[in-house]
């Protein structure tokens, strides 16, 4: 959801930015041009001659220069009094620093003069070509270089001037048949916008059509880390056509097609995944997106727009993120956007959302961006997000059924009622999750709580086979049988933590695993009160055990690569320290066994010590293949006698007291049970005697 929001937001901001600058430029041109044209048109009615027009042109230039207090020049003007044609050539206006703020090669218009008598301004055709503007506003505190033009044409109201009543008379009606803009360029601070051509036509039937071709824009922005980001945007073609002669405000429909909308940025720094083959290609500062979309606008009015995005495709050529189709109905105001019937289609992933709502930000109103959705349902293929987010998922083609609700802000995301299943229901995951500090990777916090996960049968191996990783200890994993899991996992800055309880056919396992992405180690702690290790490792001599273990495994490719080249082997590289509190081996009950294992990747070797009150048993062992643990080599067995330590003596005394207490409790329980049985027997006897007396009395009563 965040990716789609960002792409749509960028497109929307580009359009708003372009529209704002172009409207501001046209306002300036319109104000100056209208004043000039009106003066010259009046003059032309008085005397329609080139000599008089030239004289009035000189007068108009002088008046504009004096009013604006800057240099204004116009090459020539041609006015046809009887035809209603007006042409203005070579307009130039300087700002107060003598920079050429506005240049226009040509402005022409055809006005229907007879309609002026009916309080109507009807322009059959109008056009502007070769318009180039330099608009500067270095900071919020500094005044824009074009502000003096706006101020000059703004009507100043005196403090003691009474408020005018609204004119109830006939209003001036304005209508235009055709309009053309060609070769338009605007520079606004560090931003450049260029427009090749824009055409507007109103047919005799009243239907309207707008066509915009060849828009290019470039600007710079600054990231939070003070890096300069270069942004580029372009638009191939935009067409907007009314379906009926009625305007959208009165029930007409507007069809909008946008093709080859392109956005690209670059912060001139290495991509985030540089030197990290398993990290996705998505980088918000290195994007190259091309999109095509089609909109239907149903209504515009009273601060609200309704319609439907009927089609959208978007593809980032660098990251590989690919949206094949996105469509939805929308209802937008200045405060909120309500979406419905949303469908997102990627290559093989298809998601549907019945309802979604976006709250639009506003500093003035103190409103922050937020969003929420109804249940998102669909089928997901993780391969579709492999390149942008997780390259190891490149071959993950197993279909997963997904159901989840989402909400969030610009820095948080919340996932509720998550349900993921496979088609055969062998895998089922129920969870909730939250993401915080999206804008700061060093403070990023991702946490998911898994209320229940079930993996049945061969689904575990099928999932592992979806990844291009080495398959280690698959046999031992299958020996675990069906697996259930309850717990949580967290993703922090260069650290991942997994913890919880695994339920297996061999017994429960409590675990805590940490992936240290900074130092490249996997560390963890595992414990169980009753785990059948012999069944898992296929070593029949070992029975159920109560044990715990700590381990550390090297996951650095550079370090492990050196060891592999030197010694070969397929074992993990690391060390394990284990403590067995209670176990049986070959029918013999043993306790207090400690073991250490060190593996260099080729050979794993270690020591085992069984600690007794007066003697210790010990031996060494080694193995080279986890799939053949029955071939483990035992060496250097021995025994060592010693006095009982104070710690052992205390432990023995504690066990003795515990047994005595348990024995006393058992004795009291038996005594209580015996007394209860005696009372029950006595009560039963009394009940039987009472019942006998009743029967006897009843029998005698018959006589």
SVG drawing of the C-alpha trace seen along z (x, -y; Angstrom):
<svg xmlns="http://www.w3.org/2000/svg" viewBox="-54 -58 97 116">
<polyline fill="none" stroke="black" stroke-width="0.4" points="0.0,0.0 2.8,-2.4 4.5,-1.9 1.3,-2.6 0.6,-5.7 4.1,-7.1 3.8,-6.6 0.3,-8.2 1.4,-11.0 4.5,-11.8 2.3,-11.9 -0.3,-14.1 2.4,-16.5 3.9,-16.9 0.6,-17.8 -0.3,-20.2 3.2,-21.8 3.0,-22.2 -0.5,-23.6 0.4,-26.1 3.3,-27.5 1.6,-27.6 -1.5,-29.3 0.7,-31.9 2.5,-32.5 -0.7,-32.8 -2.2,-35.2 0.8,-37.5 0.6,-37.2 -3.2,-37.6 -3.2,-40.7 -0.6,-42.5 -1.9,-41.2 -5.5,-42.1 -4.7,-45.7 -2.6,-46.2 -5.2,-44.6 -8.1,-46.6 -6.3,-49.9 -5.4,-49.1 -8.8,-47.7 -10.5,-50.9 -8.0,-52.9 -8.6,-50.8 -12.4,-51.6 -11.5,-55.3 -9.1,-55.1 -8.3,-51.8 -4.9,-52.7 -1.4,-51.2 0.0,-54.7 -2.5,-55.2 -2.1,-51.6 1.7,-52.2 1.2,-55.4 -1.1,-53.8 1.3,-50.8 4.0,-53.2 1.6,-54.8 0.6,-51.4 4.3,-50.4 5.0,-53.7 2.0,-53.2 2.9,-49.6 6.5,-50.5 5.4,-53.3 2.9,-51.1 5.3,-48.2 8.3,-50.4 10.4,-48.2 11.1,-47.8 8.2,-46.5 8.6,-46.2 6.2,-45.0 7.4,-44.6 4.1,-45.1 0.3,-44.8 -2.2,-44.1 -5.9,-44.7 -8.7,-44.0 -11.6,-46.2 -14.2,-44.6 -12.8,-41.0 -12.2,-40.9 -8.7,-39.6 -5.9,-40.6 -2.2,-39.8 0.5,-40.8 4.2,-40.1 7.4,-40.2 6.4,-40.9 9.2,-41.3 9.0,-42.2 12.0,-42.6 11.8,-42.1 13.1,-44.7 16.7,-43.4 16.6,-43.9 16.3,-40.2 14.1,-39.1 11.2,-37.7 8.7,-37.2 9.1,-36.7 6.4,-35.9 6.8,-35.5 3.1,-35.7 -0.4,-36.0 -3.4,-36.0 -7.1,-35.8 -10.3,-36.1 -13.1,-37.8 -16.8,-37.8 -17.4,-41.6 -21.2,-41.4 -21.5,-39.3 -20.1,-42.1 -23.4,-43.9 -25.0,-41.0 -22.5,-41.1 -20.7,-38.0 -17.0,-37.6 -16.8,-35.0 -13.4,-34.0 -13.5,-31.8 -9.8,-30.9 -6.8,-32.0 -3.2,-31.0 0.1,-31.7 3.4,-30.6 7.0,-31.0 6.3,-31.9 9.3,-31.8 9.2,-32.8 11.8,-33.2 10.0,-33.1 12.2,-33.2 11.3,-33.0 14.6,-31.9 12.9,-31.4 9.7,-31.8 10.9,-35.0 12.1,-36.6 9.7,-38.2 9.1,-36.6 10.5,-38.4 7.0,-38.5 5.2,-39.8 5.4,-43.4 3.2,-42.5 0.5,-40.9 0.6,-43.8 0.4,-46.3 -2.8,-44.8 -4.4,-44.1 -7.2,-46.5 -6.3,-48.3 -9.3,-48.9 -9.2,-51.9 -10.0,-51.4 -12.9,-53.9 -14.3,-52.5 -17.8,-51.1 -18.4,-47.5 -20.1,-47.3 -23.3,-45.4 -23.4,-42.4 -24.4,-43.4 -27.8,-41.8 -27.6,-42.8 -26.5,-40.7 -23.1,-39.0 -20.5,-39.0 -20.5,-35.6 -17.2,-34.2 -16.9,-31.5 -13.9,-30.2 -14.0,-27.8 -10.4,-26.9 -7.1,-27.6 -3.5,-26.6 -0.3,-26.8 3.0,-26.0 6.6,-26.1 6.0,-27.1 8.9,-27.0 8.9,-28.2 11.8,-28.2 10.8,-28.4 13.9,-28.6 15.7,-25.3 12.7,-23.8 12.2,-23.8 9.0,-23.0 8.6,-22.7 5.4,-22.2 5.5,-21.3 1.8,-21.8 -1.6,-22.0 -4.9,-22.3 -8.5,-22.9 -11.5,-22.5 -15.2,-22.9 -17.2,-21.2 -20.5,-22.7 -22.3,-20.0 -20.8,-21.3 -18.4,-18.5 -15.0,-19.5 -11.5,-18.1 -8.2,-19.0 -4.9,-17.5 -1.5,-18.1 1.7,-16.8 5.3,-16.7 5.6,-17.9 9.1,-17.8 10.0,-18.9 13.2,-18.8 13.8,-20.0 16.0,-19.3 15.0,-18.4 16.9,-17.7 16.7,-14.5 16.9,-14.5 20.6,-13.7 21.3,-16.9 21.9,-14.9 20.6,-16.6 18.1,-14.6 17.7,-15.3 14.1,-14.7 12.9,-14.3 9.3,-13.9 7.7,-13.8 4.3,-13.3 3.9,-11.9 0.2,-12.6 -2.8,-13.6 -6.3,-13.8 -9.5,-14.8 -12.8,-14.6 -16.3,-15.3 -18.7,-12.5 -21.7,-14.8 -22.2,-18.5 -23.0,-19.0 -20.1,-20.1 -18.9,-17.7 -20.5,-20.1 -23.9,-19.5 -23.8,-15.7 -21.5,-15.3 -18.6,-12.8 -15.0,-13.5 -12.8,-10.8 -9.0,-11.2 -6.2,-9.2 -2.6,-9.7 0.2,-7.8 3.9,-7.7 3.9,-9.4 7.5,-9.1 9.3,-9.9 13.0,-9.4 15.2,-10.5 18.8,-10.1 20.5,-11.2 24.0,-10.7 24.9,-8.1 25.3,-4.3 22.1,-2.3 21.1,-0.9 21.7,2.7 25.3,2.0 27.4,5.1 24.3,6.7 22.9,9.3 20.2,10.5 18.9,6.9 16.1,5.7 16.6,3.2 13.9,0.8 15.4,-2.6 13.2,-5.7 16.1,-7.8 16.7,-5.7 13.5,-5.3 12.6,-5.1 8.8,-4.7 6.7,-4.7 2.9,-4.7 -0.2,-4.8 -3.7,-5.4 -7.3,-6.1 -9.8,-8.0 -13.5,-8.7 -14.5,-11.8 -18.3,-11.6 -18.8,-14.8 -16.9,-17.9 -18.4,-20.4 -18.9,-21.6 -15.3,-20.7 -15.7,-17.1 -14.6,-14.9 -16.0,-11.5 -15.0,-9.0 -13.1,-5.9 -9.6,-4.9 -10.5,-2.4 -7.0,-1.2 -3.4,-1.8 -0.1,-0.2 3.2,-1.2 6.6,0.3 10.0,-0.6 12.6,0.4 15.3,0.5 13.7,2.3 11.4,4.5 8.3,3.5 5.5,4.2 1.8,3.3 -0.1,4.9 -3.5,3.3 -4.9,1.1 -8.4,-0.1 -10.8,-1.6 -13.7,-4.0 -12.9,-7.2 -14.6,-10.1 -12.2,-12.9 -12.5,-16.1 -9.8,-18.4 -9.7,-16.4 -10.3,-12.8 -10.2,-10.3 -12.6,-7.3 -11.7,-4.4 -13.8,-1.3 -13.7,1.8 -9.9,1.7 -8.2,4.4 -4.4,4.7 -2.9,7.1 0.8,8.0 2.2,10.8 0.5,13.6 -0.6,11.7 -4.1,10.4 -5.5,8.5 -8.9,7.0 -10.0,4.3 -13.6,3.5 -13.0,0.1 -10.1,-2.2 -9.8,-5.7 -7.0,-8.2 -6.8,-11.3 -4.9,-14.1 -2.4,-16.1 -2.8,-19.8 -0.4,-21.9 -2.9,-24.7 -5.7,-22.4 -3.2,-20.4 -4.1,-17.3 -1.7,-14.4 -1.7,-11.8 -3.3,-8.5 -5.0,-5.5 -7.0,-2.4 -8.5,0.5 -11.1,3.1 -10.0,6.7 -7.5,7.2 -8.1,10.6 -6.4,12.4 -3.8,14.8 -0.1,13.8 3.0,15.2 6.0,13.9 8.1,14.0 6.3,10.8 8.1,8.8 11.4,10.6 13.5,8.1 12.4,4.9 12.3,6.3 13.8,9.8 15.9,11.4 15.9,14.8 12.2,15.1 12.9,15.1 11.8,18.8 9.0,18.7 6.0,19.7 3.9,21.4 0.5,19.7 -0.4,18.2 -3.9,17.1 -3.8,13.8 -6.3,11.9 -5.3,8.8 -6.5,5.4 -4.1,2.4 -3.9,-1.1 -1.1,-3.6 0.4,-7.0 3.4,-8.3 5.7,-6.7 3.8,-3.7 1.9,-0.6 -0.4,1.7 -1.5,5.2 -4.5,6.9 -6.3,10.2 -3.5,11.6 -4.3,15.1 -2.0,16.8 -2.8,20.3 -1.7,22.6 -4.3,24.2 -4.0,27.6 -4.3,25.9 -1.0,27.6 0.4,24.2 -1.7,21.8 -0.5,18.6 -2.5,16.2 -0.8,13.1 -0.8,9.3 2.0,6.8 3.2,3.3 5.9,1.2 7.2,-2.0 9.7,-4.7 9.5,-4.0 11.4,-7.2 14.5,-6.4 16.1,-3.1 18.3,-3.2 15.1,-3.5 13.0,-1.1 11.0,1.4 9.1,4.2 7.2,6.6 4.9,9.4 3.1,11.6 2.2,15.1 -0.8,16.4 -0.7,19.7 1.2,21.3 0.8,24.8 3.0,26.6 1.8,30.2 3.5,33.0 5.9,32.2 5.0,28.5 8.1,27.6 10.4,29.1 8.3,27.6 8.7,24.1 12.5,24.5 12.8,25.7 11.3,22.4 14.6,20.7 17.9,20.9 19.8,21.9 21.8,24.9 19.5,27.6 20.9,28.6 19.4,31.1 16.3,31.7 16.0,35.3 16.1,34.0 13.5,31.4 11.1,34.0 11.6,36.1 10.0,33.3 6.6,34.2 3.9,31.6 5.0,28.3 3.1,25.6 4.5,22.2 3.5,19.4 5.7,16.4 7.0,13.2 9.7,11.9 11.2,8.4 13.3,6.6 15.4,3.8 18.3,1.9 20.7,4.7 19.2,7.1 16.4,9.7 15.0,11.5 12.8,14.7 11.4,16.2 8.6,18.5 7.6,22.1 7.7,24.9 5.4,27.8 6.7,31.0 6.2,34.7 9.4,35.0 8.3,32.6 8.1,28.8 11.0,26.4 11.4,22.9 13.8,20.8 15.3,17.3 17.3,16.6 19.1,13.4 20.6,12.5 23.3,9.9 23.5,8.3 26.3,5.9 28.7,8.6 27.2,11.5 26.4,14.0 23.4,16.2 23.1,16.6 20.4,18.4 19.1,20.2 17.0,23.4 15.5,25.3 13.0,28.1 11.6,30.0 10.9,33.2 12.4,33.5 13.1,36.7 16.4,35.9 17.1,39.5 14.0,39.6 15.1,36.5 18.7,37.4 17.9,41.1 20.0,42.2 17.8,44.8 20.1,44.9 19.0,41.4 15.6,41.0 13.7,37.9 15.7,35.2 15.4,32.0 18.0,29.7 19.1,26.2 21.7,25.0 23.3,21.8 24.9,21.5 26.7,19.1 26.9,19.7 29.1,17.7 27.0,16.3 29.6,14.1 30.1,15.1 33.6,13.7 34.7,15.5 33.0,18.8 34.2,18.7 37.8,18.7 37.1,21.7 35.3,23.6 38.2,23.1 40.7,24.2 38.9,27.2 35.8,27.9 32.9,29.6 29.2,28.8 28.7,28.3 27.7,25.0 30.7,23.0 30.2,22.1 30.0,23.5 27.4,24.9 27.2,25.2 24.6,27.5 23.4,28.7 21.3,31.8 19.5,31.8 17.9,35.2 18.1,37.9 18.4,41.6 21.1,43.2 20.9,46.9 18.5,47.5 20.6,45.8 19.2,42.8 21.7,39.9 21.7,36.3 23.8,33.2 25.5,33.7 27.4,30.7 28.5,30.7 30.5,28.4 30.7,28.6 33.0,26.6 32.7,26.8 35.1,25.5 32.7,26.5 34.4,29.8 34.6,31.5 32.6,30.9 34.3,32.0 33.4,31.7 33.5,32.9 30.8,34.5 31.0,34.5 28.6,36.2 28.9,34.6 28.3,36.8 28.5,36.4 31.8,38.2 32.9,38.8 32.7,37.3 32.4,39.3 33.8,37.7 34.6,38.4 35.3,36.6 33.5,37.0 33.5,35.9 31.3,36.1 31.3,34.8 27.7,35.2 24.5,34.3 22.6,36.8 24.8,39.7 24.9,39.0 24.8,42.7 28.4,42.8 29.6,40.4 33.1,41.2 33.6,41.5 37.2,41.0 39.1,40.5 36.5,41.8 37.4,41.5 36.4,41.2 37.5,38.7 36.8,39.1 36.4,36.1 34.9,35.0 31.4,33.6 31.5,29.9 29.5,27.5 27.3,26.7 26.6,30.4 26.0,31.0 23.5,28.2 21.8,29.4 21.7,33.0 20.2,31.7 17.7,29.7 16.7,32.8 16.5,34.8 14.2,32.2 12.2,32.0 11.7,35.8 10.8,35.7 8.3,33.0 6.8,34.8 6.7,38.0 4.9,36.2 2.5,34.6 1.8,38.0 1.3,39.6 -1.1,36.8 -3.0,37.2 -3.3,41.0 -4.5,40.4 -7.0,37.8 -8.2,40.1 -8.6,43.0 -10.6,40.8 -12.7,39.6 -13.4,43.2 -14.3,44.2 -16.7,41.3 -18.2,42.1 -18.6,45.8 -20.2,44.7 -22.6,42.4 -23.5,45.1 -24.2,47.5 -26.4,45.0 -28.2,44.3 -28.8,48.0 -30.1,48.5 -32.4,45.6 -33.8,46.9 -34.3,50.4 -36.3,48.9 -38.5,47.0 -39.2,50.2 -39.9,52.2 -42.3,49.5 -44.0,49.4 -44.3,53.2 -45.9,53.3 -48.3,50.6 -49.9,52.9 -51.2,55.1"/>
</svg>
